[in-house]
Amino acid sequence: MFWPLMKDCFTDEDKKELLHFIQNSNRYTNGPKVVEFESQWSNWLGVNHSLFVSSGSTANSLLLSAIITKYNLKPGDKVLVPAMTWVTNIGPVIQLGLKPIFCDVDPNHFGFDMEHLEEIAKEHNDIKVVFVTHLFGIPAPIEDFKKIIPNAIYLEDCCESHGAKIDNQKIGTFSEGSTFSSYFGHHMTTIEGGFVSTNDKELYELMRAKRSHGMARECSPDVFENYIKKYPDIDKRFMFVTDGYNFRNTEFGAVIGLSQLSRLDSMIERRIEICSWFENFLNQYQDIFDIPNFEGNSSFCLPFILKDKEMKKELQNYLEDNGVETRPLCSGNLLRQPFLKDYSLKLNRNPKVDYLHFHGFFIGNNHLITNQDIDRLESLLENFLS
């Protein structure tokens, strides 16, 4: 396979950094390297606070749990979510007792469809949280969503969109809290891992405790000291001030992350270059492809959306047969997934997400793709389209 979803991005330099750390340290659980990585990540993103966690999925759970505690949300409170996103963007909503309200998605940017969003805003005037997903490295127009539902708490899932921008501002900075993934196939990797980022100190302190069983000692020293004074009869070493999880990552992951973070901008730049070639190629065949708006993208993948459903199947099979790995467009229409069979979009028209479900797929993009790889892929596509 010459075009996998992701090439081996764990470099010799990353391995040397990890080996050096192992040989010179005796602390491997969440510790100083994690703190250093969190600080550098916050600087890169442009926020005040970040927490390194075990995955993007646990980042979503941690953020939403802290939002529930901070705002005293009740079981059944409504959270607006897209009908196409990764499943663990939806899972925590249900697991934490909230009610997901699904919105159709716009094939132009894979975020909420504005027409359906306006309908939902009229029908549900009590939405408490809007969980925006920036999918495939393409920024969703979150500021436009805020105009339609202005009084909700906004959160961002950026797990596939590190470095994507709206008006030169990085996504993940337009809301109360944002999540990122550093899984192997993403823009940078800690093998497994993720981040929660925020400018809200109260939310940050809640998440610090919740990440580690709800322990007060995980909070900042000043916050911990206040808890000690408030609860003098509790042993400060095992004082639990909120419900919690074990969503911690390790020093190993932080060492890898620090090594990768220094290259992240250049890795994103190469992804964007490849996506630019891809967009130019698609523009030659506008009668065959629907083309998303790639402005501000950081290009997680290269999405194909074919106007003809049968041709989509043929192209996908053709690419697989010729060494190009493919995947569906994320979950496809999530409401078609077995575990969400009790939910619906409640539309009086065919959902746009169904169009993406049946007409789209993606191939990988990463900074290790060579110009020779691109030439080979272009020849394959031209051969098929001719």
C-alpha positions, 0 to 999 in steps of 0.5 A: 500500500503506497498511500496508507491513512498515516505513514510512520510519523514516530521518528528516530529523533522521537525515539532518542528523546524517549530513550534518553528520558527513560535512562535518566528519569525514575518518574514515569506517571503523570509528572513534570514532563506532562506539566511542561508539555501542557504549558508548551501546548497552551502557548502553541494554541494561545490559551491559558490552560491545558490538560494532557489526557489519555485520548481525545475521547476522554478529553470530550468526557472530561470537558463535558463533565466539568461543564455539568458541574460548573453550571449545575446542568440537570439530567435531560438538559439539551446539547446540540451536536452534529449528525456527522462527527466521531462517536465519542463526541456523542457518547459522553453526552448520553453517558453523562445523562444529557440529551443530544439534539442532532443537527444536519451538517453542511457539505461545504464545511461539515459543520452545522447546517444553518437552515436546520440550525435555525429550525432547531433554535425555534423548536428548542429554545432551551439548548444549554450546550452547543458542541461544535466539531471542526471535522477533517481539518476544516474549520466550522463557522462557529461565530455564525452559529453563535448568532443563531443560538447566542445564549448557550455554552459553546465547546469545540471538538478539534480532534482532527483540526489542529492549527485550522484557523478562522480569520487567522485565529486558531480553532479551539479558542472560540469557546469555553473549552476545546478538545484535541487528539494526539492519536497516532493518525493525527496532526501530531502524535503521542501514540495515544493521547489528547488535550483539553484547553480553556481560558477559564480557570474555574473550569481548568481547576475542576478538570484537574481534579476530575482527571485524577479521581476528583482529588483536591491535591491535583488542583493548583496549590492555592486552590488545594490550600483552600480545600484543606482549610474548608475541609479540615477533618479530611486527610488532604492526601485523599480528599475528593472534591468532585466526581472523577475518572482516571484520564491521566496520560504518562511522562512517556507520552509527554516526552514524545509530544514535546518532541513532536510539538516542535515540528507541528507547524511544519507538519501542518504546512505540508498537509496544507500544501498537499490539500492545495494540490488536491483542491486544484485537482478536484476543481478540474472535475467540478461536474463529478465532485462536490468540493468543500470550502478548504479555507483555513484548513489544516487538512486531516484528510482528503475528502472525496464527495462524488455527485454520482453514488455508484461512481463513488463506490467504483472510485473507492474500490478502484483506489483500494485495489491500487494501494490507496487506503480509504475510509468513510466520511467519519461516522457517516450519518450517525443516526444510521449507527446501531447505537443511536437508533432511538434518535432522529434528525426530525427533518422535512427533507432529505438530510444533507448528512445522508448525501455525505453518508452515501456519496463520500469517503476520504483518503489519508493526508500526512506530512510524509507524503512525497511528491512522487506519491502525489504524482502516482495518485494523480495518475491513478485518478486521471486514469479512472476519470478518463 
